[in-house]
Amino acid sequence: MLVRAVGRTVVLREECELMLTRFETELASISDGVGDAGSPTDIERVVLRDGSSVVIRPLAAGDEAAIASWFAGLAAETRYARFFAFLKQLDHRTQSELARVDHFNHEAIAAVASDGSTVGIARYLRIGKPRSAEVAVAVADAWRGRGIASMLLERVATRARAAGIEEFIAICLATNHAVIRLLSRLGATTVGPSDAGVVELRIDLKSTRPRSLLSRAAERRAG
Ligand SMILES: CC(C)(COP(=O)(O)OP(=O)(O)OC[C@H]1O[C@@H](n2cnc3c(N)ncnc32)[C@H](O)[C@@H]1OP(=O)(O)O)[C@@H](O)C(=O)NCCC(=O)NCCS
């Protein structure tokens, strides 16, 4: 029994090594084609729907202060919607994982208010398959409804496409219609069955019509 288990362990390890090699080969071929998919130097000031403004920037690697500032602005329900737990604070490990961006496999774009507080973050993290990434977003409660999540998601999707990602996967509460609608704008979306109140969304980034182009077309039609 033990011998069989050990034999299976060896086979499993070999399978994992083979998968890892394939994954790395495919990643190398993707990264060869993109150059700097996520330059950390892209910083822009944007005016929001209500006339206020924020600076949008990629998170810097190790920027745990920005994560802490963002988390502090999220109400209990918002934290639950993002992390599926009523967290009073982020533990150090989670905080450093969220700040471990490399602008290729893991990217995070932040919105920063004029007082320096981080009021929204959208991110993708490549998982399992080289062309898939998990996506997530949360905006500080005091900053909702001004278009921040839409802008962050648009930018994170653009960077993901540049890094060779073709599909976003999002896990969210089945009742979270706001985020389901927001994410569906990024591309053709399928929503899986609800399991314990949670659904998985798959967003095909290849099918996307960038929102800015759509809005411009609508503006032209309106004009
Ligand atoms: C969902 C969320 C990210 C939206 O952020 P936001 O900055 O307010 O979003 P936007 O201002 O870009 O709004 C996008 C659209 O959603 C609508 N919307 C935003 N929040 C909403 C809410 N709570 N209920 C209903 N609609 C909402 C807006 O009216 C807007 O619609 P429009 O573009 O047709 O005018 C924010 O409410 C949030 O942080 N929620 C908790 C975190 C979360 O659920 N994360 C999901 C895990 S992936």
The ligand as an ORCA input file, in Angstrom:
! r2SCAN-3c Opt
* xyz 0 1
  C     -19.023     46.422     -7.439
  C     -18.068     47.583     -7.200
  C     -16.649     47.131     -7.512
  C     -18.490     48.745     -8.094
  O     -17.573     49.813     -7.910
  P     -17.911     51.296     -8.462
  O     -16.657     52.055     -8.541
  O     -19.005     51.855     -7.666
  O     -18.439     50.924     -9.913
  P     -18.721     51.996    -11.064
  O     -18.893     53.338    -10.486
  O     -17.716     51.780    -12.111
  O     -20.132     51.528    -11.495
  C     -20.365     50.556    -12.484
  C     -21.843     50.327    -12.613
  O     -22.333     49.551    -11.519
  C     -23.371     50.264    -10.865
  N     -23.188     50.011     -9.454
  C     -22.079     50.244     -8.743
  N     -22.270     49.843     -7.472
  C     -23.524     49.348     -7.411
  C     -24.317     48.752     -6.379
  N     -23.839     48.600     -5.129
  N     -25.579     48.349     -6.695
  C     -26.059     48.494     -7.938
  N     -25.361     49.025     -8.952
  C     -24.128     49.457     -8.680
  C     -23.171     51.703    -11.222
  O     -24.386     52.422    -11.199
  C     -22.625     51.614    -12.633
  O     -23.622     51.461    -13.592
  P     -23.534     52.302    -14.955
  O     -22.127     52.171    -15.480
  O     -24.559     51.656    -15.804
  O     -23.848     53.692    -14.541
  C     -18.150     48.071     -5.732
  O     -19.484     48.215     -5.419
  C     -17.461     47.147     -4.765
  O     -16.317     47.359     -4.376
  N     -18.163     46.089     -4.308
  C     -17.609     45.187     -3.311
  C     -16.473     44.357     -3.820
  C     -16.951     43.298     -4.761
  O     -18.117     42.985     -4.820
  N     -16.012     42.696     -5.477
  C     -16.338     41.600     -6.339
  C     -15.430     40.450     -6.174
  S     -14.744     40.104     -7.752
*
